[in-house]
Amino acid sequence: MSGGPVHITDAEFDDVMKKNPVAMVDFWASWCGPCMALAPTVEEVAKEYGGRVLVGKLNVDENPKTAECFQVYSIPTMVIMRNGQEVDRIVGCVQKKIITAALDKHLRQE
């Protein structure tokens, strides 16, 4: 879990969420400039929070079912999950400190 983000598909989404008490899923697409700009930050967060938070990436073009289920209409969108339920959402290409502050808040609640 500490090497980087895990690529998640529609088929495995529910199982992955059940196995990880706290997770952050980056909804993205390869054609999305802001998504590409955010990717290195997501990589850093995945490495820093490895073992505590599952950081996943879900390509909305390849996995539209999950994106629709979470009503992701703008990308990048990062959804923070706790015990399989959405607890927070960050939309847009944001600074790393915004992402880590949200994760830290939900880790403290464990």
C-alpha positions in Angstrom: 0.0 0.0 0.0 2.9 2.4 0.4 4.2 2.4 -3.2 1.7 4.7 -4.7 -1.9 5.0 -5.7 -3.9 1.8 -6.4 -5.8 1.8 -9.7 -9.4 0.9 -9.0 -12.1 -0.3 -11.4 -15.9 -0.4 -11.1 -15.8 -4.2 -10.6 -13.5 -4.0 -7.6 -14.5 -0.7 -6.0 -16.8 -2.0 -3.3 -14.4 -4.8 -2.2 -11.5 -2.4 -2.1 -13.5 0.1 0.1 -14.6 -2.7 2.5 -11.0 -3.7 3.0 -9.7 -0.2 3.8 -11.2 1.8 6.7 -10.0 5.1 5.3 -9.5 5.7 1.6 -9.2 8.6 -0.8 -10.2 8.0 -4.4 -9.0 10.3 -7.1 -11.6 10.4 -10.0 -9.7 11.5 -13.1 -9.3 11.1 -16.9 -6.3 11.0 -19.2 -7.5 14.0 -21.2 -8.0 16.2 -18.2 -5.2 18.8 -17.8 -5.9 19.6 -14.1 -6.0 15.8 -13.4 -2.5 15.4 -14.9 -1.3 18.4 -12.9 -2.6 16.9 -9.7 -1.2 13.4 -10.4 2.2 14.0 -8.8 0.6 15.3 -5.6 -1.7 12.3 -5.4 1.5 10.1 -5.8 3.2 11.9 -2.9 0.1 11.6 -0.7 -0.1 7.9 -1.5 3.5 7.4 -0.4 3.2 9.6 2.7 0.0 8.0 3.9 0.7 4.4 2.9 -0.4 2.0 5.6 -2.9 4.5 7.0 -5.0 5.5 4.0 -5.6 3.7 0.7 -5.1 6.2 -2.1 -6.8 5.0 -5.2 -7.3 6.4 -8.7 -10.4 5.7 -10.8 -10.4 6.6 -14.4 -13.9 8.0 -15.1 -13.9 7.1 -18.8 -13.1 3.5 -18.1 -15.3 3.2 -15.0 -18.4 5.4 -15.5 -20.6 3.4 -13.1 -18.7 4.4 -9.9 -18.3 8.0 -11.1 -22.0 8.2 -11.7 -22.8 6.5 -8.4 -20.8 9.2 -6.6 -22.2 12.0 -8.8 -18.8 13.1 -10.0 -19.5 15.7 -12.6 -16.2 17.6 -12.5 -12.7 16.2 -12.4 -10.4 15.9 -10.7 -12.6 15.0 -7.7 -11.1 13.3 -4.7 -13.6 11.5 -2.5 -12.5 10.5 1.0 -14.2 7.4 2.3 -14.5 6.0 5.8 -15.8 2.5 6.4 -17.2 2.5 2.8 -19.1 5.8 3.2 -18.2 9.2 1.7 -17.1 11.6 4.4 -15.5 14.4 2.4 -14.9 15.6 -1.1 -12.3 17.8 -2.7 -13.0 19.1 -6.3 -10.4 20.6 -8.5 -6.6 20.8 -8.7 -5.8 21.9 -5.1 -2.6 22.2 -3.1 -1.3 19.2 -1.3 -1.9 20.8 2.1 -5.7 20.9 1.4 -5.7 17.1 0.7 -3.5 16.3 3.7 -5.6 18.5 6.1 -8.8 16.6 5.0 -7.1 13.2 5.4 -5.6 14.1 8.8 -9.1 15.3 10.0 -10.6 11.9 9.1 -7.7 9.9 10.5 -8.1 11.7 13.9 -11.7 10.5 14.0 -10.7 6.8 13.9 
